[in-house]
Amino acid sequence: MNVAHQGDDGQTTLWNGPAGRAWVETQELLDQMFKPLEDLLVEAALAGAGHQVLDVGCGTGGTTLAVARLLGAKGRCTGIDISEPMITAARARAERESTPASFIRANAQNHAFEPASFDMIISRFGVMFFDDFVRAFANLRQAAKDGAELRFVAWRSPSENPFMTTAERAAAPLLPNIPARQPDAPGQFAFADQRRVHRILEESGWAELDIRPIDVTCTLPEKELVRYLTRLGPLGLILHEADDRTRTQVIETVRAAFEPYVHGAEVRFSAACWMVGARAPSALLGR
C-alpha cells in the first residue's frame, strides 16, 4: 500500500516504521483478504519440480508458511523482507505453529544469496518496491538454479483497481496533504505497465516470460472495513495527524465512499493483477 516515490532508504524507513507496523497489526485481515491470490502461488509452487522456494517481500509470512506447510519435510520455504517488524511477526508465527520456514530480514535487491540455491521464487505483492528493478531481478536470477521458475502477482493499474484508491480519493478534499502516488515509482502500482514488467525481466536475465492479467475476487468482513481504511495506504499514514473533528469527518466520508463494495456483512472487490511467470535459463543457453 505504497505512497509517493521513496528510494531505498525511504522504503526501509517506511516498512520499518508506520507501514510495517500497520501490516503486522492487520496481519489476519490482510491474509484473509488476499487468500485467493496466496492459493494461486501455493498451487504454482507445489506444481514445480523443486523444493527450495524463496518468497520475496514475504511480509508477515502468510504465503511463506502456506508453502512450507505443504512442502513439509520434502523441502523448505524461505521468506525475505526489508521490514524488521514483519519479519519478527513471521518468525513468531512459524515458531508458534512449528512450521519449518526460515526468514531473512534484508533487501532482496542486494542481499548476498547463495548462488543457484532456489528451485522456485515466488512473491505476492512483494516485488514492486525495489529502487532498481533490473538490479533486483538480476540478483534473484543469481539466486535461482538453472531452470528455476519465477512466479509472482503484482497489481495492474490504479484505474483497474478503484477499491485500492477509494480511501485517498474520498479523503483528498479534507486532507490536502495526503501523499500522492507517482507512476512507475517503487510502490503498489509500479508494475502497472505490462511492457515495463517484460522489459525489466528480460534485461535482468529471465526467459520464457509469461505475463497474464487475472481478476480475483477478494473479501473482508464489513466490521473490519473502518480498521482497514484507517490503518493502511496513503490515508493510514497521515490520518493520525488530523485533529479529532477532521478525523471523524474523514472516516465518515471515506466509509460512505466504500458503500458500493459492501454486500451485507461482507466487503467484496476485484483485484486486477498480473500473474507473471518466467524461468532462469541454463548457463549453457545464457552464453
C-alpha positions as CSV (number, residue, x, y, z in Angstrom):
1,M,0.0,0.0,0.0
2,N,2.6,2.5,-1.1
3,V,2.6,6.2,-1.4
4,A,4.8,8.6,-3.2
5,H,8.2,7.6,-4.5
6,Q,10.8,6.8,-2.0
7,G,14.3,5.5,-2.6
8,D,15.9,2.5,-0.9
9,D,16.4,4.4,2.3
10,G,12.8,5.8,2.1
11,Q,11.4,2.3,1.6
12,T,13.5,1.0,4.5
13,T,12.2,3.7,6.8
14,L,8.6,3.3,5.6
15,W,8.4,-0.5,6.1
16,N,10.3,-0.5,9.3
17,G,8.1,2.3,10.6
18,P,4.3,3.0,10.3
19,A,3.6,0.9,7.2
20,G,5.3,-2.2,8.6
21,R,3.6,-1.8,12.0
22,A,0.2,-1.4,10.3
23,W,0.7,-4.6,8.3
24,V,1.6,-6.5,11.4
25,E,-1.4,-5.2,13.3
26,T,-3.7,-6.1,10.4
27,Q,-2.0,-9.4,9.5
28,E,-5.0,-11.7,9.9
29,L,-7.3,-9.3,8.0
30,L,-4.8,-9.0,5.1
31,D,-4.1,-12.7,5.0
32,Q,-7.8,-13.4,4.7
33,M,-8.4,-10.7,2.1
34,F,-5.6,-11.9,-0.2
35,K,-6.0,-15.7,0.4
36,P,-7.3,-16.3,-3.2
37,L,-4.0,-14.9,-4.5
38,E,-2.0,-16.8,-2.0
39,D,-3.7,-20.0,-3.1
40,L,-2.6,-19.4,-6.7
41,L,1.0,-19.0,-5.7
42,V,1.0,-22.0,-3.5
43,E,-0.5,-24.1,-6.3
44,A,2.2,-22.9,-8.6
45,A,5.0,-23.6,-6.1
46,L,3.7,-27.2,-5.5
47,A,3.5,-27.8,-9.2
48,G,7.2,-27.0,-9.6
49,A,9.8,-29.7,-9.7
50,G,12.0,-28.4,-6.9
51,H,11.5,-28.0,-3.2
52,Q,13.7,-25.0,-2.3
53,V,11.4,-22.0,-2.5
54,L,12.1,-18.3,-1.9
55,D,9.3,-15.9,-1.1
56,V,10.3,-12.3,-1.9
57,G,8.7,-9.4,0.1
58,C,7.2,-12.0,2.3
59,G,5.8,-9.6,4.8
60,T,4.4,-11.3,7.9
61,G,4.9,-14.7,6.2
62,G,1.5,-15.9,5.2
63,T,2.5,-17.2,1.8
64,T,5.8,-18.5,3.0
65,L,4.2,-20.5,5.7
66,A,1.5,-21.8,3.4
67,V,4.1,-23.2,1.0
68,A,6.2,-24.6,3.9
69,R,3.3,-26.5,5.4
70,L,2.6,-28.2,2.1
71,L,6.2,-29.0,1.3
72,G,6.7,-30.5,4.8
73,A,9.9,-32.5,5.1
74,K,10.4,-32.6,1.4
75,G,11.7,-29.1,1.1
76,R,11.9,-25.6,2.6
77,C,10.5,-22.2,2.0
78,T,12.5,-19.1,2.9
79,G,10.9,-15.6,3.2
80,I,12.8,-12.4,2.7
81,D,11.6,-8.9,3.6
82,I,13.1,-5.5,4.3
83,S,10.8,-4.9,7.3
84,E,12.0,-5.9,10.7
85,P,8.5,-5.7,12.3
86,M,7.1,-8.0,9.7
87,I,9.9,-10.5,9.7
88,T,9.7,-10.6,13.5
89,A,6.0,-11.4,13.2
90,A,6.6,-14.0,10.6
91,R,9.2,-15.8,12.7
92,A,6.9,-15.8,15.7
93,R,4.1,-17.3,13.6
94,A,6.5,-20.1,12.3
95,E,7.6,-20.9,15.8
96,R,4.0,-21.0,17.2
97,E,2.9,-23.5,14.6
98,S,6.2,-25.4,14.3
99,T,6.4,-24.8,10.6
100,P,9.8,-25.4,9.1
101,A,10.1,-22.0,7.3
102,S,13.0,-19.6,7.6
103,F,13.1,-15.8,7.3
104,I,15.7,-13.2,6.3
105,R,15.5,-9.6,7.2
106,A,17.2,-8.0,4.2
107,N,16.7,-6.2,0.8
108,A,16.4,-8.9,-1.9
109,Q,17.8,-6.3,-4.3
110,N,21.3,-6.6,-3.0
111,H,21.2,-9.5,-0.4
112,A,24.1,-12.0,-0.9
113,F,22.1,-15.1,-1.6
114,E,23.9,-18.4,-2.0
115,P,24.2,-18.6,-5.8
116,A,21.9,-21.1,-7.6
117,S,20.2,-22.2,-4.3
118,F,16.4,-21.9,-5.1
119,D,14.3,-24.1,-7.4
120,M,11.5,-21.5,-7.4
121,I,11.0,-17.9,-6.5
122,I,7.5,-16.5,-5.7
123,S,6.0,-13.3,-4.4
124,R,2.6,-11.9,-3.5
125,F,2.8,-8.1,-4.0
126,G,6.4,-8.1,-2.8
127,V,8.5,-7.2,-5.8
128,M,7.2,-3.7,-6.7
129,F,9.2,-1.7,-4.1
130,F,12.8,-2.1,-5.3
131,D,14.8,1.1,-6.0
132,D,16.4,-0.6,-9.0
133,F,14.2,-3.3,-10.5
134,V,16.6,-4.7,-13.0
135,R,19.3,-5.0,-10.4
136,A,16.9,-6.7,-8.0
137,F,15.6,-9.3,-10.5
138,A,19.2,-9.9,-11.7
139,N,20.1,-10.7,-8.1
140,L,17.2,-13.0,-7.8
141,R,18.3,-14.7,-11.1
142,Q,21.7,-15.4,-9.5
143,A,20.0,-17.0,-6.5
144,A,17.9,-19.2,-8.8
145,K,19.1,-22.6,-10.1
146,D,19.2,-23.1,-13.9
147,G,15.7,-23.8,-15.0
148,A,14.2,-22.4,-11.8
149,E,10.7,-20.8,-12.1
150,L,9.8,-17.2,-11.1
151,R,6.2,-16.6,-10.3
152,F,4.7,-13.5,-8.8
153,V,1.5,-11.5,-8.5
154,A,1.6,-7.7,-9.0
155,W,-1.2,-5.1,-9.2
156,R,-2.2,-3.7,-12.6
157,S,-3.2,-0.1,-12.9
158,P,-4.9,2.1,-10.3
159,S,-7.8,2.7,-12.8
160,E,-8.4,-1.1,-12.8
161,N,-8.2,-1.2,-9.0
162,P,-10.6,1.5,-7.8
163,F,-11.1,-0.2,-4.4
164,M,-7.4,0.3,-3.7
165,T,-7.6,4.1,-4.2
166,T,-11.1,4.8,-2.9
167,A,-9.9,6.0,0.5
168,E,-7.4,8.5,-0.7
169,R,-9.7,9.9,-3.4
170,A,-12.6,10.3,-0.9
171,A,-10.3,11.9,1.7
172,A,-8.4,14.3,-0.6
173,P,-10.8,17.2,-0.2
174,L,-10.5,17.0,3.6
175,L,-6.7,16.1,3.7
176,P,-5.0,18.1,1.0
177,N,-1.6,16.8,2.2
178,I,-2.4,13.2,1.5
179,P,0.6,11.6,-0.2
180,A,0.2,11.4,-4.0
181,R,1.1,8.3,-6.0
182,Q,3.7,8.7,-8.7
183,P,3.5,6.5,-11.8
184,D,6.4,3.9,-12.2
185,A,7.8,4.8,-8.8
186,P,8.6,1.9,-6.4
187,G,5.3,1.0,-4.8
188,Q,2.0,-0.7,-5.2
189,F,1.3,0.1,-8.8
190,A,4.9,0.1,-10.1
191,F,4.2,-2.8,-12.4
192,A,1.0,-1.5,-13.9
193,D,2.6,-1.4,-17.4
194,Q,2.9,-4.9,-18.8
195,R,5.6,-3.8,-21.3
196,R,7.7,-2.4,-18.4
197,V,7.5,-5.7,-16.5
198,H,8.5,-7.6,-19.6
199,R,11.5,-5.3,-20.2
200,I,12.7,-5.5,-16.5
201,L,12.6,-9.3,-16.5
202,E,14.3,-9.6,-19.9
203,E,17.1,-7.1,-19.0
204,S,17.7,-9.0,-15.7
205,G,18.3,-12.3,-17.4
206,W,15.0,-14.1,-17.1
207,A,13.5,-16.1,-20.0
208,E,10.2,-17.7,-21.1
209,L,8.3,-14.7,-19.9
210,D,4.5,-15.1,-19.4
211,I,2.6,-12.1,-18.1
212,R,-1.2,-12.6,-17.9
213,P,-4.0,-10.5,-16.5
214,I,-6.0,-12.1,-13.7
215,D,-9.0,-10.7,-11.9
216,V,-9.6,-12.3,-8.5
217,T,-12.5,-11.6,-6.1
218,C,-11.3,-10.7,-2.6
219,T,-13.4,-10.2,0.5
220,L,-13.1,-8.9,4.0
221,P,-15.7,-8.6,6.8
222,E,-17.7,-5.3,6.8
223,K,-17.0,-4.9,10.5
224,E,-13.3,-4.6,9.7
225,L,-13.7,-2.1,6.9
226,V,-13.0,1.0,9.0
227,R,-9.9,-0.5,10.5
228,Y,-8.7,-1.4,7.1
229,L,-9.2,2.1,5.6
230,T,-7.8,4.0,8.5
231,R,-4.7,1.9,9.0
232,L,-3.4,1.1,5.5
233,G,-2.4,3.0,2.4
234,P,-1.7,6.7,2.0
235,L,-4.6,7.6,4.3
236,G,-3.4,5.3,7.0
237,L,0.0,7.1,7.0
238,I,-1.4,10.5,7.8
239,L,-4.8,10.2,9.4
240,H,-3.3,10.2,12.9
241,E,-2.0,13.7,12.2
242,A,-5.5,15.1,11.8
243,D,-7.4,16.7,14.7
244,D,-10.3,14.7,16.2
245,R,-13.0,16.6,14.3
246,T,-11.3,16.2,10.9
247,R,-10.5,12.6,11.6
248,T,-14.2,11.8,12.4
249,Q,-15.3,13.6,9.2
250,V,-12.7,11.8,7.1
251,I,-13.7,8.4,8.4
252,E,-17.4,9.1,7.8
253,T,-16.7,10.4,4.3
254,V,-14.4,7.6,3.3
255,R,-16.6,4.8,4.8
256,A,-19.5,6.2,2.7
257,A,-17.4,6.0,-0.4
258,F,-16.8,2.3,0.1
259,E,-20.6,1.6,0.2
260,P,-20.7,0.2,-3.4
261,Y,-18.4,-2.6,-2.2
262,V,-20.4,-3.6,0.8
263,H,-22.7,-6.6,0.4
264,G,-24.3,-7.2,3.8
265,A,-21.7,-8.4,6.2
266,E,-19.1,-8.7,3.5
267,V,-17.0,-6.3,1.6
268,R,-16.2,-7.6,-1.9
269,F,-13.9,-6.2,-4.6
270,S,-12.0,-7.4,-7.7
271,A,-8.2,-7.4,-7.5
272,A,-6.9,-6.7,-11.0
273,C,-3.4,-8.2,-11.2
274,W,-0.7,-9.6,-13.4
275,M,0.3,-13.2,-12.9
276,V,3.9,-13.2,-14.0
277,G,5.9,-16.2,-14.9
278,A,9.5,-16.6,-16.0
279,R,12.3,-19.1,-16.0
280,A,16.0,-18.9,-15.3
281,P,17.8,-20.0,-18.4
282,S,20.5,-22.6,-18.2
283,A,24.1,-21.4,-18.1
284,L,24.7,-23.0,-21.5
285,L,21.7,-21.2,-23.1
286,G,22.7,-18.0,-21.4
287,R,26.1,-17.8,-23.2
